[in-house]
């Protein structure tokens, strides 16, 4: 099992910035991909960004150029720096941790942290 604890959500005005952090603990897998997903009110959960164990990032088109994902493998942490925030970024953001072992995929999610962008 893997436990994920997010922090850093909050209220911000359009154009502002927030930084999300997520700490992973438990059965850590060195090749795991970490990342962030979000769910806006009335919508499906969607990918925001992921980063491989080798720090290769992948971003949703809607956040490219505004958000930056990073990770610290020594601390089992993943971060999401969000700049130039827009009202449409308002959502619950979930930390993601996933890996493949012996042919099976294992996915874990945090409890979520609320990000609200308002004017």
ZAGU-838611 format. One record per residue: residue number from 1; residue in three letters; x, y, z of N, C-alpha, C, O in turn. Coordinates in nm, 3 decimals. Example, Ala and Ser with C-alpha at 12.3 -4.5 7.8 and 13.67 -1.06 7.14 Angstrom:
<1,ALA,<1.319,-0.569,0.780>,<1.230,-0.450,0.780>,<1.320,-0.330,0.780>,<1.424,-0.332,0.846>>
<2,SER,<1.285,-0.225,0.708>,<1.367,-0.106,0.714>,<1.290,0.003,0.787>,<1.341,0.114,0.804>>
***
This chain:
<1,UNK,<0.083,-0.120,0.000>,<0.000,0.000,0.000>,<0.086,0.125,0.000>,<0.196,0.127,0.055>>
<2,UNK,<0.034,0.228,-0.063>,<0.100,0.357,-0.068>,<0.004,0.462,-0.015>,<-0.113,0.465,-0.053>>
<3,UNK,<0.053,0.546,0.072>,<-0.028,0.656,0.125>,<0.024,0.786,0.064>,<0.145,0.808,0.052>>
<4,UNK,<-0.070,0.871,0.026>,<-0.037,0.999,-0.036>,<-0.104,1.110,0.043>,<-0.224,1.104,0.072>>
<5,UNK,<-0.028,1.212,0.077>,<-0.082,1.325,0.150>,<-0.048,1.453,0.074>,<0.068,1.487,0.054>>
<6,UNK,<-0.155,1.523,0.032>,<-0.136,1.648,-0.042>,<-0.142,1.768,0.051>,<-0.200,1.762,0.160>>
<7,UNK,<-0.082,1.876,0.006>,<-0.092,2.003,0.076>,<-0.071,2.115,-0.024>,<-0.017,2.094,-0.133>>
<8,UNK,<-0.114,2.236,0.015>,<-0.085,2.352,-0.067>,<-0.201,2.412,-0.141>,<-0.184,2.514,-0.207>>
<9,UNK,<-0.319,2.352,-0.133>,<-0.434,2.411,-0.200>,<-0.479,2.537,-0.129>,<-0.427,2.573,-0.023>>
<10,UNK,<-0.577,2.605,-0.191>,<-0.629,2.726,-0.128>,<-0.703,2.814,-0.226>,<-0.741,2.771,-0.335>>
<11,UNK,<-0.722,2.938,-0.183>,<-0.793,3.038,-0.262>,<-0.691,3.133,-0.324>,<-0.594,3.173,-0.259>>
<12,UNK,<-0.713,3.169,-0.450>,<-0.621,3.259,-0.517>,<-0.698,3.335,-0.624>,<-0.795,3.285,-0.679>>
<13,UNK,<-0.654,3.454,-0.653>,<-0.717,3.534,-0.758>,<-0.661,3.493,-0.895>,<-0.550,3.439,-0.902>>
<14,UNK,<-0.735,3.520,-1.001>,<-0.683,3.491,-1.135>,<-0.548,3.557,-1.156>,<-0.526,3.672,-1.117>>
<15,UNK,<-0.459,3.482,-1.219>,<-0.323,3.530,-1.241>,<-0.228,3.496,-1.128>,<-0.107,3.516,-1.139>>
<16,UNK,<-0.282,3.446,-1.019>,<-0.199,3.413,-0.904>,<-0.133,3.277,-0.917>,<-0.145,3.210,-1.019>>
<17,UNK,<-0.062,3.239,-0.811>,<0.015,3.115,-0.811>,<-0.012,3.035,-0.684>,<-0.041,3.091,-0.578>>
<18,UNK,<0.000,2.905,-0.698>,<-0.005,2.813,-0.585>,<0.093,2.700,-0.613>,<0.124,2.668,-0.728>>
<19,UNK,<0.141,2.641,-0.505>,<0.228,2.524,-0.519>,<0.170,2.409,-0.438>,<0.150,2.420,-0.317>>
<20,UNK,<0.142,2.299,-0.506>,<0.093,2.179,-0.440>,<0.209,2.085,-0.412>,<0.303,2.074,-0.491>>
<21,UNK,<0.199,2.016,-0.299>,<0.299,1.915,-0.263>,<0.227,1.786,-0.229>,<0.113,1.786,-0.182>>
<22,UNK,<0.296,1.676,-0.252>,<0.240,1.546,-0.219>,<0.352,1.457,-0.168>,<0.456,1.442,-0.233>>
<23,UNK,<0.330,1.398,-0.052>,<0.427,1.307,0.008>,<0.376,1.164,-0.002>,<0.264,1.134,0.039>>
<24,UNK,<0.459,1.078,-0.054>,<0.425,0.936,-0.065>,<0.497,0.857,0.044>,<0.613,0.884,0.075>>
<25,UNK,<0.428,0.760,0.101>,<0.489,0.674,0.201>,<0.430,0.533,0.187>,<0.329,0.512,0.121>>
<26,UNK,<0.498,0.439,0.251>,<0.450,0.302,0.244>,<0.538,0.219,0.152>,<0.661,0.225,0.160>>
<27,UNK,<0.476,0.141,0.066>,<0.548,0.049,-0.023>,<0.593,0.124,-0.149>,<0.532,0.113,-0.255>>
<28,UNK,<0.700,0.201,-0.133>,<0.748,0.286,-0.241>,<0.815,0.200,-0.348>,<0.894,0.111,-0.318>>
<29,UNK,<0.783,0.229,-0.473>,<0.837,0.158,-0.588>,<0.922,0.256,-0.665>,<0.873,0.362,-0.706>>
<30,UNK,<1.049,0.225,-0.686>,<1.143,0.323,-0.741>,<1.107,0.370,-0.882>,<1.144,0.481,-0.921>>
<31,UNK,<1.036,0.287,-0.959>,<1.005,0.326,-1.097>,<0.866,0.386,-1.112>,<0.816,0.401,-1.224>>
<32,UNK,<0.804,0.422,-1.002>,<0.667,0.474,-1.007>,<0.658,0.608,-1.079>,<0.749,0.691,-1.073>>
<33,UNK,<0.548,0.626,-1.147>,<0.511,0.757,-1.201>,<0.428,0.830,-1.097>,<0.341,0.771,-1.032>>
<34,UNK,<0.455,0.956,-1.080>,<0.376,1.039,-0.988>,<0.312,1.151,-1.067>,<0.355,1.184,-1.177>>
<35,UNK,<0.209,1.209,-1.010>,<0.146,1.316,-1.085>,<0.027,1.376,-1.015>,<0.002,1.353,-0.896>>
<36,UNK,<-0.048,1.454,-1.092>,<-0.165,1.524,-1.042>,<-0.280,1.512,-1.142>,<-0.262,1.525,-1.263>>
<37,UNK,<-0.396,1.486,-1.087>,<-0.521,1.489,-1.161>,<-0.612,1.589,-1.091>,<-0.585,1.629,-0.979>>
<38,UNK,<-0.719,1.628,-1.157>,<-0.814,1.718,-1.093>,<-0.955,1.684,-1.137>,<-0.979,1.626,-1.243>>
<39,UNK,<-1.049,1.723,-1.051>,<-1.190,1.707,-1.082>,<-1.260,1.838,-1.050>,<-1.266,1.880,-0.934>>
<40,UNK,<-1.313,1.899,-1.152>,<-1.391,2.022,-1.135>,<-1.537,1.985,-1.109>,<-1.579,1.875,-1.144>>
<41,UNK,<-1.613,2.073,-1.048>,<-1.753,2.044,-1.019>,<-1.829,2.003,-1.145>,<-1.826,2.073,-1.246>>
<42,UNK,<-1.897,1.889,-1.138>,<-1.977,1.843,-1.250>,<-1.900,1.782,-1.365>,<-1.956,1.753,-1.470>>
<43,UNK,<-1.769,1.763,-1.345>,<-1.688,1.709,-1.454>,<-1.616,1.582,-1.411>,<-1.609,1.550,-1.292>>
<44,UNK,<-1.563,1.510,-1.510>,<-1.484,1.390,-1.483>,<-1.345,1.430,-1.434>,<-1.298,1.541,-1.458>>
<45,UNK,<-1.281,1.336,-1.365>,<-1.142,1.358,-1.325>,<-1.056,1.360,-1.451>,<-1.075,1.279,-1.541>>
<46,UNK,<-0.961,1.453,-1.455>,<-0.877,1.466,-1.574>,<-0.730,1.479,-1.534>,<-0.696,1.524,-1.425>>
<47,UNK,<-0.645,1.439,-1.627>,<-0.502,1.451,-1.606>,<-0.461,1.597,-1.604>,<-0.508,1.677,-1.685>>
<48,UNK,<-0.374,1.633,-1.511>,<-0.310,1.764,-1.511>,<-0.166,1.748,-1.558>,<-0.124,1.809,-1.656>>
<49,UNK,<-0.090,1.665,-1.486>,<0.049,1.641,-1.522>,<0.099,1.517,-1.452>,<0.056,1.485,-1.341>>
<50,UNK,<0.189,1.447,-1.518>,<0.257,1.334,-1.456>,<0.406,1.348,-1.480>,<0.450,1.422,-1.568>>
<51,UNK,<0.483,1.275,-1.400>,<0.627,1.278,-1.414>,<0.681,1.139,-1.382>,<0.645,1.079,-1.281>>
<52,UNK,<0.768,1.089,-1.470>,<0.822,0.954,-1.450>,<0.932,0.956,-1.344>,<0.973,1.062,-1.297>>
<53,UNK,<0.978,0.838,-1.309>,<1.085,0.828,-1.211>,<1.213,0.894,-1.262>,<1.298,0.936,-1.184>>
<54,UNK,<1.226,0.903,-1.395>,<1.340,0.971,-1.455>,<1.315,1.119,-1.480>,<1.390,1.184,-1.553>>
<55,UNK,<1.208,1.171,-1.419>,<1.171,1.314,-1.427>,<1.131,1.359,-1.566>,<1.156,1.474,-1.604>>
<56,UNK,<1.068,1.272,-1.643>,<1.013,1.311,-1.772>,<0.869,1.355,-1.749>,<0.786,1.274,-1.707>>
<57,UNK,<0.837,1.482,-1.777>,<0.702,1.531,-1.751>,<0.606,1.512,-1.868>,<0.647,1.496,-1.983>>
<58,UNK,<0.480,1.514,-1.834>,<0.372,1.510,-1.934>,<0.262,1.601,-1.883>,<0.221,1.590,-1.767>>
<59,UNK,<0.215,1.692,-1.968>,<0.117,1.791,-1.925>,<-0.009,1.785,-2.010>,<-0.004,1.752,-2.129>>
<60,UNK,<-0.121,1.817,-1.948>,<-0.242,1.842,-2.024>,<-0.222,1.971,-2.103>,<-0.152,2.062,-2.059>>
<61,UNK,<-0.284,1.976,-2.220>,<-0.268,2.095,-2.305>,<-0.313,2.221,-2.233>,<-0.256,2.328,-2.252>>
<62,UNK,<-0.415,2.208,-2.151>,<-0.474,2.325,-2.086>,<-0.382,2.390,-1.984>,<-0.405,2.505,-1.945>>
<63,UNK,<-0.277,2.320,-1.939>,<-0.189,2.376,-1.836>,<-0.047,2.397,-1.886>,<0.036,2.451,-1.813>>
<64,UNK,<-0.018,2.356,-2.008>,<0.118,2.372,-2.062>,<0.158,2.518,-2.060>,<0.081,2.606,-2.099>>
<65,UNK,<0.281,2.542,-2.014>,<0.332,2.678,-2.008>,<0.294,2.753,-1.881>,<0.348,2.860,-1.854>>
<66,UNK,<0.200,2.696,-1.804>,<0.158,2.762,-1.680>,<0.194,2.680,-1.557>,<0.228,2.735,-1.452>>
<67,UNK,<0.185,2.549,-1.569>,<0.212,2.459,-1.455>,<0.344,2.387,-1.478>,<0.382,2.358,-1.591>>
<68,UNK,<0.414,2.360,-1.368>,<0.539,2.284,-1.375>,<0.535,2.174,-1.269>,<0.514,2.200,-1.151>>
<69,UNK,<0.558,2.051,-1.314>,<0.562,1.938,-1.221>,<0.707,1.901,-1.195>,<0.791,1.907,-1.286>>
<70,UNK,<0.737,1.862,-1.072>,<0.871,1.818,-1.037>,<0.860,1.713,-0.926>,<0.755,1.697,-0.864>>
<71,UNK,<0.969,1.643,-0.904>,<0.966,1.543,-0.798>,<1.103,1.534,-0.734>,<1.205,1.568,-0.794>>
<72,UNK,<1.103,1.488,-0.608>,<1.225,1.464,-0.533>,<1.221,1.317,-0.491>,<1.151,1.281,-0.397>>
<73,UNK,<1.296,1.235,-0.561>,<1.293,1.091,-0.533>,<1.352,1.056,-0.397>,<1.318,0.953,-0.339>>
<74,UNK,<1.440,1.140,-0.346>,<1.500,1.112,-0.215>,<1.399,1.131,-0.103>,<1.412,1.073,0.005>>
<75,UNK,<1.297,1.212,-0.129>,<1.195,1.240,-0.028>,<1.060,1.179,-0.064>,<0.964,1.190,0.012>>
<76,UNK,<1.052,1.115,-0.181>,<0.925,1.059,-0.230>,<0.818,1.167,-0.236>,<0.706,1.148,-0.190>>
<77,UNK,<0.855,1.280,-0.294>,<0.765,1.394,-0.303>,<0.744,1.430,-0.450>,<0.832,1.411,-0.534>>
<78,UNK,<0.624,1.482,-0.479>,<0.596,1.541,-0.609>,<0.533,1.677,-0.585>,<0.457,1.696,-0.490>>
<79,UNK,<0.565,1.770,-0.672>,<0.519,1.909,-0.658>,<0.451,1.953,-0.787>,<0.479,1.903,-0.896>>
<80,UNK,<0.360,2.050,-0.772>,<0.298,2.112,-0.888>,<0.298,2.263,-0.864>,<0.224,2.313,-0.781>>
<81,UNK,<0.382,2.333,-0.938>,<0.384,2.478,-0.935>,<0.284,2.529,-1.037>,<0.297,2.504,-1.157>>
<82,UNK,<0.184,2.601,-0.989>,<0.078,2.651,-1.075>,<0.084,2.802,-1.083>,<0.064,2.871,-0.982>>
<83,UNK,<0.112,2.854,-1.200>,<0.119,2.998,-1.223>,<0.009,3.041,-1.318>,<-0.051,2.959,-1.387>>
<84,UNK,<-0.016,3.170,-1.322>,<-0.117,3.226,-1.413>,<-0.249,3.149,-1.401>,<-0.309,3.110,-1.502>>
<85,UNK,<-0.292,3.129,-1.279>,<-0.412,3.051,-1.257>,<-0.535,3.119,-1.313>,<-0.547,3.242,-1.313>>
<86,UNK,<-0.628,3.035,-1.362>,<-0.752,3.083,-1.423>,<-0.870,3.026,-1.345>,<-0.856,2.923,-1.278>>
<87,UNK,<-0.985,3.089,-1.353>,<-1.103,3.033,-1.284>,<-1.132,2.889,-1.325>,<-1.181,2.811,-1.243>>
<88,UNK,<-1.103,2.853,-1.449>,<-1.129,2.716,-1.495>,<-1.032,2.614,-1.436>,<-1.048,2.494,-1.457>>
<89,UNK,<-0.932,2.660,-1.363>,<-0.843,2.569,-1.290>,<-0.903,2.527,-1.156>,<-0.848,2.441,-1.087>>
<90,UNK,<-1.014,2.587,-1.119>,<-1.079,2.553,-0.993>,<-1.121,2.406,-0.995>,<-1.194,2.362,-1.084>>
<91,UNK,<-1.074,2.332,-0.895>,<-1.101,2.189,-0.889>,<-1.042,2.132,-0.761>,<-0.968,2.199,-0.690>>
<92,UNK,<-1.076,2.007,-0.735>,<-1.004,1.930,-0.634>,<-0.890,1.860,-0.705>,<-0.910,1.790,-0.804>>
<93,UNK,<-0.770,1.880,-0.654>,<-0.650,1.823,-0.715>,<-0.608,1.700,-0.636>,<-0.597,1.703,-0.513>>
<94,UNK,<-0.585,1.592,-0.709>,<-0.549,1.464,-0.649>,<-0.409,1.423,-0.688>,<-0.372,1.427,-0.806>>
<95,UNK,<-0.332,1.384,-0.589>,<-0.200,1.329,-0.614>,<-0.216,1.186,-0.664>,<-0.304,1.113,-0.620>>
<96,UNK,<-0.128,1.148,-0.757>,<-0.134,1.015,-0.816>,<0.002,0.948,-0.805>,<0.107,1.010,-0.820>>
<97,UNK,<-0.003,0.818,-0.779>,<0.119,0.736,-0.771>,<0.087,0.603,-0.838>,<-0.007,0.535,-0.799>>
<98,UNK,<0.164,0.566,-0.938>,<0.133,0.442,-1.008>,<0.256,0.370,-1.058>,<0.357,0.432,-1.093>>
<99,UNK,<0.247,0.238,-1.061>,<0.357,0.158,-1.111>,<0.304,0.025,-1.161>,<0.192,-0.015,-1.130>>
<100,UNK,<0.387,-0.040,-1.237>,<0.353,-0.171,-1.292>,<0.449,-0.274,-1.235>,<0.571,-0.254,-1.234>>
<101,UNK,<0.392,-0.384,-1.187>,<0.474,-0.488,-1.127>,<0.414,-0.625,-1.160>,<0.295,-0.648,-1.139>>
<102,UNK,<0.499,-0.714,-1.211>,<0.455,-0.849,-1.245>,<0.328,-0.850,-1.330>,<0.239,-0.933,-1.311>>
<103,UNK,<0.321,-0.755,-1.425>,<0.210,-0.753,-1.519>,<0.085,-0.684,-1.470>,<-0.013,-0.675,-1.543>>
<104,UNK,<0.086,-0.636,-1.349>,<-0.031,-0.568,-1.294>,<0.000,-0.421,-1.271>,<0.111,-0.383,-1.236>>
<105,UNK,<-0.103,-0.338,-1.293>,<-0.091,-0.194,-1.271>,<-0.146,-0.160,-1.134>,<-0.254,-0.206,-1.096>>
<106,UNK,<-0.072,-0.080,-1.060>,<-0.112,-0.036,-0.927>,<-0.124,0.116,-0.928>,<-0.027,0.185,-0.958>>
<107,UNK,<-0.240,0.167,-0.894>,<-0.267,0.310,-0.891>,<-0.316,0.352,-0.754>,<-0.402,0.287,-0.695>>
<108,UNK,<-0.261,0.461,-0.705>,<-0.300,0.514,-0.575>,<-0.331,0.663,-0.589>,<-0.273,0.733,-0.672>>
<109,UNK,<-0.425,0.707,-0.505>,<-0.471,0.847,-0.510>,<-0.471,0.906,-0.371>,<-0.499,0.838,-0.272>>
<110,UNK,<-0.441,1.035,-0.365>,<-0.454,1.106,-0.239>,<-0.598,1.145,-0.214>,<-0.687,1.116,-0.293>>
<111,UNK,<-0.619,1.212,-0.101>,<-0.755,1.252,-0.063>,<-0.802,1.375,-0.139>,<-0.922,1.401,-0.148>>
<112,UNK,<-0.710,1.448,-0.193>,<-0.745,1.567,-0.270>,<-0.726,1.695,-0.192>,<-0.741,1.698,-0.070>>
<113,UNK,<-0.693,1.800,-0.264>,<-0.681,1.933,-0.204>,<-0.752,2.032,-0.296>,<-0.737,2.029,-0.418>>
<114,UNK,<-0.831,2.120,-0.235>,<-0.913,2.212,-0.312>,<-0.832,2.332,-0.359>,<-0.759,2.395,-0.281>>
<115,UNK,<-0.845,2.364,-0.486>,<-0.789,2.487,-0.543>,<-0.905,2.567,-0.599>,<-0.980,2.519,-0.683>>
<116,UNK,<-0.918,2.690,-0.552>,<-1.026,2.777,-0.598>,<-0.966,2.907,-0.650>,<-0.895,2.977,-0.578>>
<117,UNK,<-0.996,2.937,-0.775>,<-0.948,3.060,-0.839>,<-1.069,3.149,-0.860>,<-1.159,3.115,-0.937>>
<118,UNK,<-1.071,3.263,-0.793>,<-1.187,3.350,-0.799>,<-1.146,3.495,-0.810>,<-1.037,3.534,-0.768>>
<119,UNK,<-1.234,3.573,-0.867>,<-1.207,3.717,-0.878>,<-1.301,3.796,-0.789>,<-1.293,3.919,-0.784>>
***
